[in-house]
Amino acid sequence: MRLLSIFAALAAVLWSGYWFGGSSVLQQQLEQQLAARFGADDAVQISHQGLSVTGFPGRFDLSLRDFTLTDPGNRLRWYAPDLQIQAASYHPHKVTVAPGGRQVLQINGQQLRIESQALTATVALSTQALLRGAQILEMAQIKAKALELSARQWGALQLDAAQMDATPATDLYDLYQLDLTATTLRLPDALRQQLDPATRLPEQIEQMHLRGLVRLKSPLDLTKRVRLSGIKIRDYRLNWGEVQLSGHGDLQLDRKGYPTGELQLVVHGWQSVYQMAKDAALFDPSYERAIYSALESAAKLSEAADGITLPVRFAERQIFVLGLPIAPAPRL
C-alpha cells in the first residue's frame, strides 16, 4: 500500500505538469517537483541518476535511471535500475509504472529481490479529488509475468503470471473490490519441505484466486494513513494437485488490526491434507486418531461432494480449526 501511495504522488506530479507546455519545460518542472516533494528533508526521499521525458504532447513517457525510493519512517527502501512512468496527456491522473531489471525491496531490514519479464502497476486518481488536493484511488492494477521473489532467508517464490485489481465498490471510496489471481506457483524449497515433507503433491500450485471486499474506516486518500475495518471474502480457490480449497467468509479487525470472525473452508482431498499435516508434525501423535475421526465425520456431514467443510475461526489473535489453535493470526 505504501508503494501505491508513492505511485499516486507521482501521478499528482504529472497532473500538475500537465499545465506546462513543451517537453523540455515539463522535464524541468518534473525535476523541480520531484525534488520539492521527495527531497532530503522530506519523510520520503527519491533519488535518480537521470530523468528524461518523451512522447509530448500526446503522452508523458518519463524515464528514470537508477531509481531509489527511501521511506525511513516505514523502514522501506526500493531500488530499480530502470523505471518507466507513462501517462496519456489527456489522462495525466492515470499512470502506469513499469520497473525494469532486478529490483531490490528492503522492508524492516529484510531484503527482497524482484525479477519479472513484464511487471506493471497502474494507478488512477479521482480528478475531482485532485482538484481538492486529495489523492483518492479510482483504480489500481498490478500485472506480472514470469515473476520471481527471492530472499536469502526463505529462497525463491516463482509465478508464471499474477494480476491484482482494486476498484471502489461505492461512491464513498471506503469499500473496494479486490481481485487477485496467480497461476503456476512454485514455492520456495524450504517452505515446500515444511508444508509437504513427503512430497505428496506436485511441485507447482496450478492456480490461486481471491475475490473480496476491503472495508476502510474512511475514504482511501493516499496522502493519509489507510485504516482497514474488515475484509469480506466472497470467493477463494486454490488448486494444488489432488487438493482443492475454496472458501468464503467475513472478518472484522480489532483495534490492533487482528482479524476476528469465521471463514467456511471447503477442502477436496482432505485425506492428503491430513497426511501432510501428520508428516509435518503439526499435531501431537496422540491426537492422530481423534483428529482423523473428526475429519471423517465432518466429511460425511458435508454438503460438498468428496469434500469436507471446515469452519476456520479467527479469535484471540489465533486461527482455530476444529477448535484447535493451528497458527497465530496475521496483523493487517
Steps between C-alpha positions, in 0.01 A plus 500: 500500500790736573636458146152571358506824696831594337368414153197717576730787594680459167160515329432825684835636377405416141158655556658831597753466215214476253461877512851567367562503125796341326693191602813689611293726728308197628824314574632797696175532694494128582858511625415798720182341636665166572772686687239708685279205601768240565807699604754430773284672764182307414368183663520317166806556282556422133831503319597416143795526264310632200153619397361542150155577359382396154170451321377859542237628419290182469667310784723538799775236488721559799819296536704485820840326523630345823182591685506475880211568736566519873233520770684498836181534703368170366849348467450452128747533212438414135757500222434452126777537241245623247156649564252600229195711587240552228180704478282640225509881497119508509501259801801614706328377817542139382857371490660167417826422674725235342820417689769313311799291599559337837333706770582494868230567761608533861236500776590504869853389420386201293611508138284370215623468141241537223538388140234480229474489122214750514399681819267800495299693757221733387347756736218743424390782728167679519533827306240671717696405811826624345344841451427500875859400580411140592630178341198266489570166333274442198662172398819301539631207300821301531597246231804274478632222279780259592527657844760389754517626858808384687652558841804354667307367797229308311606455137302576184127514430420477128177573313428469130247783516323712760249784496336712767214747440348742749197717421262698725172323574324819617515871421632562852834330421495311830423157351716343227459183299821300484578229243824303515601215267830313483583203276769233522654579837824332605564529872844555652669168574508559875128585516405208278703265720320637803151466350550175311805317637404172331445676160149360465389787273642642173774764502261759358181650638288532186293803595398725785212749482355741753205734462376713783413838646732712711325733743673818616433730793511804272529579126826377349708816479857393427640810668367367831540183700286218366299327774320172436180404682424161344530257211221306334627202300245419233696226329834333564638213294828311493584199283804293599497155347230289662439766764249774420404769747213746477345728753318815601437700814504834678772633728504810718816664631548586866671816623844345455428379146449130577213324316201354681223297339454177311572360155335195348772293333414213265782248458505241224768238551491546876671165557812635328486816711474285814801291394702814422418643844599168656827486304579857605428416867243777527313314776583269787510133382275404793220701332534335157205263533271763655582758232453253215166382645382860534595576139333181378179587686507852361542360148187286541301805609642731235284614210808513275538187289828322583589792724489626852375834632704644784429817697820701541463735796711807569498604865739601777769566235496132406362286215285206613402190299279237665537703818879461501738796461717429196682830441519863615268737314670759278486866592351700211 
